[in-house]
């Protein structure tokens, strides 16, 4: 029976807009600014910004007083050229949150990508040119370093926002919304969902997101989402285009290890299989005429990748990755991310009406 093509409604992709207040900024391009590199910011860094326990709630005045000095504005500038080869500066604005008294700032990768220069504006109005910045496009996270003339206040991250937050819990989004003068914008909402995955820029997928109805606007990118104790539970990253009250923040479960790796190594090692996939749902099962009702359906195998070398093909359904059952594509992505490049993994998959088969693959470093 010929395979039916999937309906758009069956795929259920979420169209999102990453938040930056300049149309010149494009999502998920490799940064080419002169200070972007894979060099570590501080190989000997011992982070102190993580807290394991949820603290007692603060009143509104104390929350603002404690958190406001840790939120910064980030102004990016890129030089492009018009058709007459005249230099045209393009500016963008985003947000960040200080994570170390020495001037390390967490933000989004799409805030700093392609920038030739970055200017950081502190809460008290002082400005600093960024000394360096590193980023990870896979998670849309970046760290910017400045050289302050004194120790700076820094925010504390809750070690696991996915377990430390509850649905309908109050949260506050803070950031440089619309690049308005006069300090950060504060908006309050609730946790709408936990562990969301969304597709952005056509192929990149952000996992383990916090969904909130707190108003998030262009310029909020890189700013913190905090609980009522003033602890950072996420980094604001995206809003659902053409929909109301749907915003997303990168959970601290993702942010903390990525930030630590960026500061200490200058990059993050991501294992890669080399497939594009969909979750097998009842609608997908019907559209593709599948023999099983769960798993991660391979829709494309990229050439010369571990999946290709392991003999996997489009329409194969991965049901187990190593020792991990993979009932959907999110579980498969999480299983891959739990490994490092060079790991050998046995994959169990279904092909057509045949019994389950296995293949062994050697994972590689994910390309940019």
C-alpha atoms as a printed R data frame, in Angstrom:
    type eleno elety resid chain resno      x      y      z
1   ATOM     1    CA   UNK     A     1  0.000  0.000  0.000
2   ATOM     2    CA   UNK     A     2  1.565  3.378 -0.928
3   ATOM     3    CA   UNK     A     3  2.444  5.563  1.995
4   ATOM     4    CA   UNK     A     4  0.138  8.514  2.585
5   ATOM     5    CA   UNK     A     5  1.654 11.908  3.129
6   ATOM     6    CA   UNK     A     6  1.181 13.383  6.603
7   ATOM     7    CA   UNK     A     7 -1.343 16.134  7.134
8   ATOM     8    CA   UNK     A     8 -0.026 19.362  8.616
9   ATOM     9    CA   UNK     A     9 -2.542 19.085 11.429
10  ATOM    10    CA   UNK     A    10 -1.243 15.645 12.254
11  ATOM    11    CA   UNK     A    11  2.321 16.809 12.626
12  ATOM    12    CA   UNK     A    12  1.323 19.418 15.208
13  ATOM    13    CA   UNK     A    13  4.372 21.616 14.858
14  ATOM    14    CA   UNK     A    14  4.425 24.770 16.956
15  ATOM    15    CA   UNK     A    15  5.411 27.872 15.019
16  ATOM    16    CA   UNK     A    16  7.364 30.186 17.280
17  ATOM    17    CA   UNK     A    17  9.124 33.489 17.163
18  ATOM    18    CA   UNK     A    18 12.413 33.878 18.990
19  ATOM    19    CA   UNK     A    19 12.477 37.106 20.908
20  ATOM    20    CA   UNK     A    20 14.818 39.860 19.831
21  ATOM    21    CA   UNK     A    21 13.907 43.447 19.097
22  ATOM    22    CA   UNK     A    22 15.590 43.787 15.729
23  ATOM    23    CA   UNK     A    23 14.407 42.304 12.467
24  ATOM    24    CA   UNK     A    24 18.031 42.039 11.350
25  ATOM    25    CA   UNK     A    25 18.706 39.163 13.753
26  ATOM    26    CA   UNK     A    26 18.222 35.726 12.223
27  ATOM    27    CA   UNK     A    27 17.808 32.585 14.278
28  ATOM    28    CA   UNK     A    28 20.385 29.797 14.333
29  ATOM    29    CA   UNK     A    29 23.092 31.090 12.037
30  ATOM    30    CA   UNK     A    30 26.686 30.542 13.027
31  ATOM    31    CA   UNK     A    31 28.062 33.588 14.799
32  ATOM    32    CA   UNK     A    32 30.835 35.393 12.977
33  ATOM    33    CA   UNK     A    33 31.561 38.239 15.385
34  ATOM    34    CA   UNK     A    34 35.241 38.850 16.048
35  ATOM    35    CA   UNK     A    35 34.931 37.822 19.715
36  ATOM    36    CA   UNK     A    36 32.970 34.624 19.147
37  ATOM    37    CA   UNK     A    37 35.073 31.499 19.471
38  ATOM    38    CA   UNK     A    38 35.184 28.074 21.041
39  ATOM    39    CA   UNK     A    39 37.670 29.275 23.632
40  ATOM    40    CA   UNK     A    40 36.554 28.833 27.251
41  ATOM    41    CA   UNK     A    41 35.776 31.897 29.329
42  ATOM    42    CA   UNK     A    42 37.211 30.366 32.504
43  ATOM    43    CA   UNK     A    43 38.360 26.698 32.510
44  ATOM    44    CA   UNK     A    44 38.752 26.793 36.295
45  ATOM    45    CA   UNK     A    45 35.319 28.206 37.033
46  ATOM    46    CA   UNK     A    46 33.589 26.940 40.165
47  ATOM    47    CA   UNK     A    47 29.971 28.065 39.766
48  ATOM    48    CA   UNK     A    48 28.037 29.165 42.851
49  ATOM    49    CA   UNK     A    49 24.811 30.312 41.227
50  ATOM    50    CA   UNK     A    50 22.858 27.042 41.603
51  ATOM    51    CA   UNK     A    51 20.479 26.291 44.475
52  ATOM    52    CA   UNK     A    52 18.986 22.826 44.974
53  ATOM    53    CA   UNK     A    53 16.015 23.690 47.186
54  ATOM    54    CA   UNK     A    54 13.024 25.916 46.490
55  ATOM    55    CA   UNK     A    55 13.233 28.889 48.865
56  ATOM    56    CA   UNK     A    56 10.453 30.660 50.720
57  ATOM    57    CA   UNK     A    57  8.434 33.176 48.676
58  ATOM    58    CA   UNK     A    58  9.389 36.839 48.805
59  ATOM    59    CA   UNK     A    59  7.051 39.787 48.896
60  ATOM    60    CA   UNK     A    60  6.916 41.845 45.714
61  ATOM    61    CA   UNK     A    61  9.217 44.615 46.930
62  ATOM    62    CA   UNK     A    62 11.923 42.192 48.080
63  ATOM    63    CA   UNK     A    63 11.721 40.163 44.866
64  ATOM    64    CA   UNK     A    64 12.241 43.237 42.707
65  ATOM    65    CA   UNK     A    65 14.975 44.617 44.972
66  ATOM    66    CA   UNK     A    66 16.857 41.315 44.956
67  ATOM    67    CA   UNK     A    67 16.524 40.457 41.280
68  ATOM    68    CA   UNK     A    68 16.573 43.757 39.388
69  ATOM    69    CA   UNK     A    69 20.338 44.414 39.741
70  ATOM    70    CA   UNK     A    70 21.087 41.015 38.175
71  ATOM    71    CA   UNK     A    71 19.160 41.652 34.928
72  ATOM    72    CA   UNK     A    72 21.007 43.392 32.069
73  ATOM    73    CA   UNK     A    73 20.296 44.705 28.605
74  ATOM    74    CA   UNK     A    74 22.446 43.461 25.737
75  ATOM    75    CA   UNK     A    75 22.837 45.639 22.651
76  ATOM    76    CA   UNK     A    76 24.295 43.909 19.603
77  ATOM    77    CA   UNK     A    77 25.732 45.597 16.543
78  ATOM    78    CA   UNK     A    78 26.548 44.027 13.223
79  ATOM    79    CA   UNK     A    79 28.033 45.744 10.189
80  ATOM    80    CA   UNK     A    80 26.470 44.784  6.873
81  ATOM    81    CA   UNK     A    81 26.833 46.361  3.436
82  ATOM    82    CA   UNK     A    82 24.282 47.741  1.016
83  ATOM    83    CA   UNK     A    83 24.364 47.220 -2.749
84  ATOM    84    CA   UNK     A    84 26.829 50.103 -3.083
85  ATOM    85    CA   UNK     A    85 29.155 48.411 -0.529
86  ATOM    86    CA   UNK     A    86 28.508 51.084  2.059
87  ATOM    87    CA   UNK     A    87 28.739 49.954  5.685
88  ATOM    88    CA   UNK     A    88 25.325 49.786  7.370
89  ATOM    89    CA   UNK     A    89 25.255 49.162 11.123
90  ATOM    90    CA   UNK     A    90 22.380 46.982 12.327
91  ATOM    91    CA   UNK     A    91 21.413 46.923 15.991
92  ATOM    92    CA   UNK     A    92 19.465 44.453 18.083
93  ATOM    93    CA   UNK     A    93 18.491 44.350 21.740
94  ATOM    94    CA   UNK     A    94 18.047 41.474 24.141
95  ATOM    95    CA   UNK     A    95 18.379 40.651 27.804
96  ATOM    96    CA   UNK     A    96 20.623 38.649 30.086
97  ATOM    97    CA   UNK     A    97 21.037 37.609 33.690
98  ATOM    98    CA   UNK     A    98 24.273 37.784 35.691
99  ATOM    99    CA   UNK     A    99 25.414 34.389 37.000
100 ATOM   100    CA   UNK     A   100 28.804 35.285 38.500
101 ATOM   101    CA   UNK     A   101 30.140 38.333 40.332
102 ATOM   102    CA   UNK     A   102 33.028 38.516 37.820
103 ATOM   103    CA   UNK     A   103 30.616 39.509 35.072
104 ATOM   104    CA   UNK     A   104 29.443 36.279 33.438
105 ATOM   105    CA   UNK     A   105 26.002 36.688 31.906
106 ATOM   106    CA   UNK     A   106 23.605 34.011 30.624
107 ATOM   107    CA   UNK     A   107 21.485 34.865 27.584
108 ATOM   108    CA   UNK     A   108 20.201 33.374 24.316
109 ATOM   109    CA   UNK     A   109 22.396 32.390 21.386
110 ATOM   110    CA   UNK     A   110 20.133 34.279 18.994
111 ATOM   111    CA   UNK     A   111 20.770 37.483 20.968
112 ATOM   112    CA   UNK     A   112 24.515 37.387 20.296
113 ATOM   113    CA   UNK     A   113 24.817 35.514 17.009
114 ATOM   114    CA   UNK     A   114 26.414 37.398 14.116
115 ATOM   115    CA   UNK     A   115 27.223 40.346 16.372
116 ATOM   116    CA   UNK     A   116 30.455 42.204 15.737
117 ATOM   117    CA   UNK     A   117 30.187 43.992 19.083
118 ATOM   118    CA   UNK     A   118 28.069 43.587 22.192
119 ATOM   119    CA   UNK     A   119 27.329 46.253 24.770
120 ATOM   120    CA   UNK     A   120 26.008 45.261 28.186
121 ATOM   121    CA   UNK     A   121 23.962 47.813 30.133
122 ATOM   122    CA   UNK     A   122 23.651 47.174 33.863
123 ATOM   123    CA   UNK     A   123 20.637 48.043 35.984
124 ATOM   124    CA   UNK     A   124 22.376 51.163 37.313
125 ATOM   125    CA   UNK     A   125 23.074 52.429 33.785
126 ATOM   126    CA   UNK     A   126 26.757 51.515 33.549
127 ATOM   127    CA   UNK     A   127 27.799 50.107 30.185
128 ATOM   128    CA   UNK     A   128 30.522 47.609 29.322
129 ATOM   129    CA   UNK     A   129 31.797 46.232 26.056
130 ATOM   130    CA   UNK     A   130 31.651 42.445 26.067
131 ATOM   131    CA   UNK     A   131 35.119 40.927 26.311
132 ATOM   132    CA   UNK     A   132 34.011 37.602 24.812
133 ATOM   133    CA   UNK     A   133 30.982 35.446 24.263
134 ATOM   134    CA   UNK     A   134 30.334 31.774 23.531
135 ATOM   135    CA   UNK     A   135 27.120 30.121 22.442
136 ATOM   136    CA   UNK     A   136 25.393 26.821 21.781
137 ATOM   137    CA   UNK     A   137 22.948 26.962 18.879
138 ATOM   138    CA   UNK     A   138 21.418 23.594 19.743
139 ATOM   139    CA   UNK     A   139 19.903 24.940 22.969
140 ATOM   140    CA   UNK     A   140 19.825 28.657 22.041
141 ATOM   141    CA   UNK     A   141 21.987 29.515 25.041
142 ATOM   142    CA   UNK     A   142 25.027 31.776 25.323
143 ATOM   143    CA   UNK     A   143 27.341 33.275 27.933
144 ATOM   144    CA   UNK     A   144 28.710 36.819 27.649
145 ATOM   145    CA   UNK     A   145 31.681 37.986 29.705
146 ATOM   146    CA   UNK     A   146 32.393 41.581 30.727
147 ATOM   147    CA   UNK     A   147 35.178 43.012 32.897
148 ATOM   148    CA   UNK     A   148 33.468 44.995 35.678
149 ATOM   149    CA   UNK     A   149 35.448 47.184 38.033
150 ATOM   150    CA   UNK     A   150 33.793 45.611 41.080
151 ATOM   151    CA   UNK     A   151 31.972 42.451 42.092
152 ATOM   152    CA   UNK     A   152 28.458 42.307 40.648
153 ATOM   153    CA   UNK     A   153 25.294 40.884 42.211
154 ATOM   154    CA   UNK     A   154 24.187 37.681 40.540
155 ATOM   155    CA   UNK     A   155 21.010 35.616 40.349
156 ATOM   156    CA   UNK     A   156 20.552 32.095 41.651
157 ATOM   157    CA   UNK     A   157 19.177 29.301 39.464
158 ATOM   158    CA   UNK     A   158 16.930 26.565 40.816
159 ATOM   159    CA   UNK     A   159 18.765 23.334 39.993
160 ATOM   160    CA   UNK     A   160 15.700 21.663 38.447
161 ATOM   161    CA   UNK     A   161 12.770 23.781 37.376
162 ATOM   162    CA   UNK     A   162 11.011 20.775 35.819
163 ATOM   163    CA   UNK     A   163 10.688 19.141 39.248
164 ATOM   164    CA   UNK     A   164 10.721 22.305 41.354
165 ATOM   165    CA   UNK     A   165  7.784 23.984 39.595
166 ATOM   166    CA   UNK     A   166  4.110 23.070 39.623
167 ATOM   167    CA   UNK     A   167  1.404 23.761 37.080
168 ATOM   168    CA   UNK     A   168 -0.361 27.104 37.692
169 ATOM   169    CA   UNK     A   169  2.450 28.241 39.984
170 ATOM   170    CA   UNK     A   170  3.117 31.989 39.791
171 ATOM   171    CA   UNK     A   171  6.184 33.074 37.828
172 ATOM   172    CA   UNK     A   172  7.585 36.423 36.687
173 ATOM   173    CA   UNK     A   173  9.311 37.196 33.388
174 ATOM   174    CA   UNK     A   174 11.925 39.943 33.463
175 ATOM   175    CA   UNK     A   175 13.737 41.552 30.553
176 ATOM   176    CA   UNK     A   176 14.499 44.384 28.209
177 ATOM   177    CA   UNK     A   177 11.070 44.249 26.521
178 ATOM   178    CA   UNK     A   178 10.974 46.340 23.315
179 ATOM   179    CA   UNK     A   179 14.288 47.910 24.427
180 ATOM   180    CA   UNK     A   180 12.297 50.474 26.419
181 ATOM   181    CA   UNK     A   181 14.389 52.873 28.529
182 ATOM   182    CA   UNK     A   182 14.068 52.984 32.288
183 ATOM   183    CA   UNK     A   183 15.007 49.478 33.403
184 ATOM   184    CA   UNK     A   184 13.587 45.987 32.926
185 ATOM   185    CA   UNK     A   185  9.931 45.108 32.357
186 ATOM   186    CA   UNK     A   186  8.216 42.770 34.829
187 ATOM   187    CA   UNK     A   187  5.245 40.579 33.869
188 ATOM   188    CA   UNK     A   188  3.522 37.998 36.037
189 ATOM   189    CA   UNK     A   189  1.807 34.790 34.983
190 ATOM   190    CA   UNK     A   190  1.635 31.103 35.768
191 ATOM   191    CA   UNK     A   191  3.313 27.903 34.652
192 ATOM   192    CA   UNK     A   192  1.093 26.640 31.832
193 ATOM   193    CA   UNK     A   193  3.010 23.440 31.059
194 ATOM   194    CA   UNK     A   194  6.343 21.748 31.741
195 ATOM   195    CA   UNK     A   195  8.658 19.781 29.468
196 ATOM   196    CA   UNK     A   196  7.418 21.247 26.185
197 ATOM   197    CA   UNK     A   197  9.314 20.690 22.924
198 ATOM   198    CA   UNK     A   198  8.983 23.136 20.036
199 ATOM   199    CA   UNK     A   199 10.436 23.304 16.563
200 ATOM   200    CA   UNK     A   200 12.017 26.595 15.543
201 ATOM   201    CA   UNK     A   201 13.650 27.772 12.351
202 ATOM   202    CA   UNK     A   202 12.336 24.785 10.401
203 ATOM   203    CA   UNK     A   203 14.602 22.125 11.899
204 ATOM   204    CA   UNK     A   204 16.040 23.033 15.310
205 ATOM   205    CA   UNK     A   205 14.111 21.651 18.282
206 ATOM   206    CA   UNK     A   206 14.181 23.104 21.789
207 ATOM   207    CA   UNK     A   207 13.333 20.566 24.502
208 ATOM   208    CA   UNK     A   208 12.354 20.651 28.178
209 ATOM   209    CA   UNK     A   209 10.796 24.100 27.942
210 ATOM   210    CA   UNK     A   210  8.571 25.850 30.454
211 ATOM   211    CA   UNK     A   211  5.396 27.248 28.928
212 ATOM   212    CA   UNK     A   212  3.971 30.340 30.608
213 ATOM   213    CA   UNK     A   213  1.259 32.913 30.066
214 ATOM   214    CA   UNK     A   214  3.414 35.688 31.534
215 ATOM   215    CA   UNK     A   215  3.654 38.349 28.832
216 ATOM   216    CA   UNK     A   216  6.926 37.932 26.936
217 ATOM   217    CA   UNK     A   217  7.811 40.395 24.204
218 ATOM   218    CA   UNK     A   218 10.626 41.112 21.717
219 ATOM   219    CA   UNK     A   219 13.703 42.132 23.683
220 ATOM   220    CA   UNK     A   220 12.935 39.681 26.498
221 ATOM   221    CA   UNK     A   221 15.245 37.080 24.953
222 ATOM   222    CA   UNK     A   222 17.816 35.916 27.465
223 ATOM   223    CA   UNK     A   223 16.041 37.440 30.444
224 ATOM   224    CA   UNK     A   224 15.087 35.278 33.427
225 ATOM   225    CA   UNK     A   225 11.816 33.605 34.292
226 ATOM   226    CA   UNK     A   226 11.723 33.459 38.105
227 ATOM   227    CA   UNK     A   227  9.606 31.876 40.812
228 ATOM   228    CA   UNK     A   228  8.207 33.930 43.674
229 ATOM   229    CA   UNK     A   229 11.347 33.256 45.722
230 ATOM   230    CA   UNK     A   230 13.359 35.152 43.107
231 ATOM   231    CA   UNK     A   231 15.095 32.012 41.848
232 ATOM   232    CA   UNK     A   232 15.666 31.735 38.107
233 ATOM   233    CA   UNK     A   233 13.684 28.792 36.738
234 ATOM   234    CA   UNK     A   234 14.164 29.497 33.032
235 ATOM   235    CA   UNK     A   235 15.667 31.688 30.316
236 ATOM   236    CA   UNK     A   236 13.009 33.376 28.163
237 ATOM   237    CA   UNK     A   237 13.421 32.346 24.551
238 ATOM   238    CA   UNK     A   238 10.285 32.265 22.388
239 ATOM   239    CA   UNK     A   239  6.633 33.113 21.919
240 ATOM   240    CA   UNK     A   240  4.045 31.331 19.790
241 ATOM   241    CA   UNK     A   241  3.475 33.474 16.711
242 ATOM   242    CA   UNK     A   242 -0.098 34.708 16.170
243 ATOM   243    CA   UNK     A   243 -1.299 33.263 19.474
244 ATOM   244    CA   UNK     A   244 -1.923 34.897 22.847
245 ATOM   245    CA   UNK     A   245 -0.334 34.155 26.206
246 ATOM   246    CA   UNK     A   246  1.952 31.360 25.024
247 ATOM   247    CA   UNK     A   247  5.597 31.943 25.845
248 ATOM   248    CA   UNK     A   248  8.484 29.579 26.429
249 ATOM   249    CA   UNK     A   249 11.572 29.565 28.645
250 ATOM   250    CA   UNK     A   250 14.527 27.179 28.622
251 ATOM   251    CA   UNK     A   251 14.416 25.190 31.851
252 ATOM   252    CA   UNK     A   252 17.312 25.264 34.275
253 ATOM   253    CA   UNK     A   253 17.589 21.495 33.769
254 ATOM   254    CA   UNK     A   254 18.946 22.356 30.306
255 ATOM   255    CA   UNK     A   255 20.482 25.744 31.039
256 ATOM   256    CA   UNK     A   256 22.735 24.879 33.962
257 ATOM   257    CA   UNK     A   257 24.861 22.127 32.348
258 ATOM   258    CA   UNK     A   258 25.044 24.036 29.064
259 ATOM   259    CA   UNK     A   259 26.109 27.282 30.768
260 ATOM   260    CA   UNK     A   260 28.704 25.440 32.837
261 ATOM   261    CA   UNK     A   261 30.150 23.774 29.726
262 ATOM   262    CA   UNK     A   262 30.238 27.043 27.771
263 ATOM   263    CA   UNK     A   263 32.130 28.849 30.519
264 ATOM   264    CA   UNK     A   264 34.590 26.041 31.239
265 ATOM   265    CA   UNK     A   265 35.070 24.556 27.733
266 ATOM   266    CA   UNK     A   266 33.727 27.136 25.270
267 ATOM   267    CA   UNK     A   267 31.391 24.608 23.647
268 ATOM   268    CA   UNK     A   268 28.951 21.794 24.413
269 ATOM   269    CA   UNK     A   269 29.472 18.235 23.192
270 ATOM   270    CA   UNK     A   270 26.238 16.918 21.691
271 ATOM   271    CA   UNK     A   271 25.955 13.380 20.418
272 ATOM   272    CA   UNK     A   272 24.269 13.037 17.012
273 ATOM   273    CA   UNK     A   273 22.449 10.227 15.223
274 ATOM   274    CA   UNK     A   274 21.614 12.023 11.970
275 ATOM   275    CA   UNK     A   275 17.877 11.559 11.508
276 ATOM   276    CA   UNK     A   276 14.755 13.681 11.265
277 ATOM   277    CA   UNK     A   277 11.817 12.143 13.057
278 ATOM   278    CA   UNK     A   278  8.207 12.362 14.163
279 ATOM   279    CA   UNK     A   279  6.379 10.889 17.119
280 ATOM   280    CA   UNK     A   280  4.110  8.002 16.174
281 ATOM   281    CA   UNK     A   281  0.592  9.146 17.066
282 ATOM   282    CA   UNK     A   282 -2.725  7.641 15.963
283 ATOM   283    CA   UNK     A   283 -2.863 10.201 13.137
284 ATOM   284    CA   UNK     A   284  0.728  9.514 12.052
285 ATOM   285    CA   UNK     A   285  0.125  5.755 12.238
286 ATOM   286    CA   UNK     A   286 -2.817  6.126  9.871
287 ATOM   287    CA   UNK     A   287 -1.093  8.508  7.477
288 ATOM   288    CA   UNK     A   288  2.010  6.312  7.153
289 ATOM   289    CA   UNK     A   289  0.154  2.991  7.442
290 ATOM   290    CA   UNK     A   290  2.412  1.861 10.301
291 ATOM   291    CA   UNK     A   291  2.334 -1.468 12.094
292 ATOM   292    CA   UNK     A   292  2.927 -0.030 15.591
293 ATOM   293    CA   UNK     A   293  1.298  2.762 17.584
294 ATOM   294    CA   UNK     A   294  4.316  4.237 19.385
295 ATOM   295    CA   UNK     A   295  7.967  5.102 18.787
296 ATOM   296    CA   UNK     A   296 10.012  7.655 16.854
297 ATOM   297    CA   UNK     A   297  9.344  7.492 13.115
298 ATOM   298    CA   UNK     A   298 12.358  8.294 10.927
299 ATOM   299    CA   UNK     A   299 11.289 10.607  8.094
300 ATOM   300    CA   UNK     A   300 14.795 11.331  6.782
301 ATOM   301    CA   UNK     A   301 18.242  9.797  7.219
302 ATOM   302    CA   UNK     A   302 21.059 12.234  6.479
303 ATOM   303    CA   UNK     A   303 23.891 10.835  4.409
304 ATOM   304    CA   UNK     A   304 27.185  9.728  5.943
305 ATOM   305    CA   UNK     A   305 25.817  9.875  9.497
306 ATOM   306    CA   UNK     A   306 25.723  7.234 12.244
307 ATOM   307    CA   UNK     A   307 22.134  6.352 11.285
308 ATOM   308    CA   UNK     A   308 23.103  5.996  7.616
309 ATOM   309    CA   UNK     A   309 26.129  3.867  8.422
310 ATOM   310    CA   UNK     A   310 24.010  1.758 10.765
311 ATOM   311    CA   UNK     A   311 21.580  0.913  7.975
312 ATOM   312    CA   UNK     A   312 18.569  2.839  9.265
313 ATOM   313    CA   UNK     A   313 16.096  4.017  6.620
314 ATOM   314    CA   UNK     A   314 13.132  6.376  6.313
315 ATOM   315    CA   UNK     A   315  9.935  4.844  7.744
316 ATOM   316    CA   UNK     A   316 11.885  2.811 10.313
317 ATOM   317    CA   UNK     A   317 10.453  3.269 13.810
318 ATOM   318    CA   UNK     A   318 12.949  3.434 16.679
319 ATOM   319    CA   UNK     A   319 11.436  1.862 19.802
320 ATOM   320    CA   UNK     A   320 14.562  1.498 21.939
321 ATOM   321    CA   UNK     A   321 17.847  3.406 22.149
322 ATOM   322    CA   UNK     A   322 20.389  1.493 24.173
323 ATOM   323    CA   UNK     A   323 18.530  0.522 27.350
324 ATOM   324    CA   UNK     A   324 15.979  3.342 26.987
325 ATOM   325    CA   UNK     A   325 12.477  2.741 25.642
326 ATOM   326    CA   UNK     A   326 11.592  5.470 23.138
327 ATOM   327    CA   UNK     A   327  7.843  5.775 22.783
328 ATOM   328    CA   UNK     A   328  8.079  9.183 21.104
329 ATOM   329    CA   UNK     A   329 10.584 11.484 19.424
330 ATOM   330    CA   UNK     A   330 11.121 13.535 22.604
331 ATOM   331    CA   UNK     A   331 12.280 10.428 24.456
332 ATOM   332    CA   UNK     A   332 14.621  9.550 21.610
333 ATOM   333    CA   UNK     A   333 16.137 13.039 21.582
334 ATOM   334    CA   UNK     A   334 16.608 12.875 25.355
335 ATOM   335    CA   UNK     A   335 18.242  9.455 25.050
336 ATOM   336    CA   UNK     A   336 20.668 10.732 22.403
337 ATOM   337    CA   UNK     A   337 21.519 13.772 24.516
338 ATOM   338    CA   UNK     A   338 22.322 11.528 27.472
339 ATOM   339    CA   UNK     A   339 25.270 10.156 25.469
340 ATOM   340    CA   UNK     A   340 28.498 11.721 24.246
341 ATOM   341    CA   UNK     A   341 30.184 11.590 20.849
342 ATOM   342    CA   UNK     A   342 31.990  8.294 20.409
343 ATOM   343    CA   UNK     A   343 29.472  6.209 22.346
344 ATOM   344    CA   UNK     A   344 28.380  2.955 20.698
345 ATOM   345    CA   UNK     A   345 24.659  2.339 21.083
346 ATOM   346    CA   UNK     A   346 22.377 -0.538 20.082
347 ATOM   347    CA   UNK     A   347 19.156  0.669 18.447
348 ATOM   348    CA   UNK     A   348 16.009 -1.434 18.273
349 ATOM   349    CA   UNK     A   349 13.670 -0.573 15.425
350 ATOM   350    CA   UNK     A   350 10.650 -1.779 13.455
351 ATOM   351    CA   UNK     A   351 10.690 -1.891  9.649
352 ATOM   352    CA   UNK     A   352  7.358 -2.494  7.930
353 ATOM   353    CA   UNK     A   353  5.663 -5.680  9.121
354 ATOM   354    CA   UNK     A   354  8.943 -7.357 10.113
355 ATOM   355    CA   UNK     A   355  9.805 -8.238 13.732
356 ATOM   356    CA   UNK     A   356 11.941 -5.826 15.705
357 ATOM   357    CA   UNK     A   357 15.577 -5.656 14.563
358 ATOM   358    CA   UNK     A   358 18.709 -4.110 16.036
359 ATOM   359    CA   UNK     A   359 21.716 -2.231 14.739
360 ATOM   360    CA   UNK     A   360 24.748 -0.716 16.433
361 ATOM   361    CA   UNK     A   361 25.783  2.870 15.736
362 ATOM   362    CA   UNK     A   362 28.662  5.045 16.880
363 ATOM   363    CA   UNK     A   363 27.434  8.537 17.736
364 ATOM   364    CA   UNK     A   364 29.393 11.576 16.515
365 ATOM   365    CA   UNK     A   365 29.600 15.256 17.429
366 ATOM   366    CA   UNK     A   366 26.577 17.149 16.179
367 ATOM   367    CA   UNK     A   367 27.567 19.589 13.428
368 ATOM   368    CA   UNK     A   368 26.638 23.273 13.682
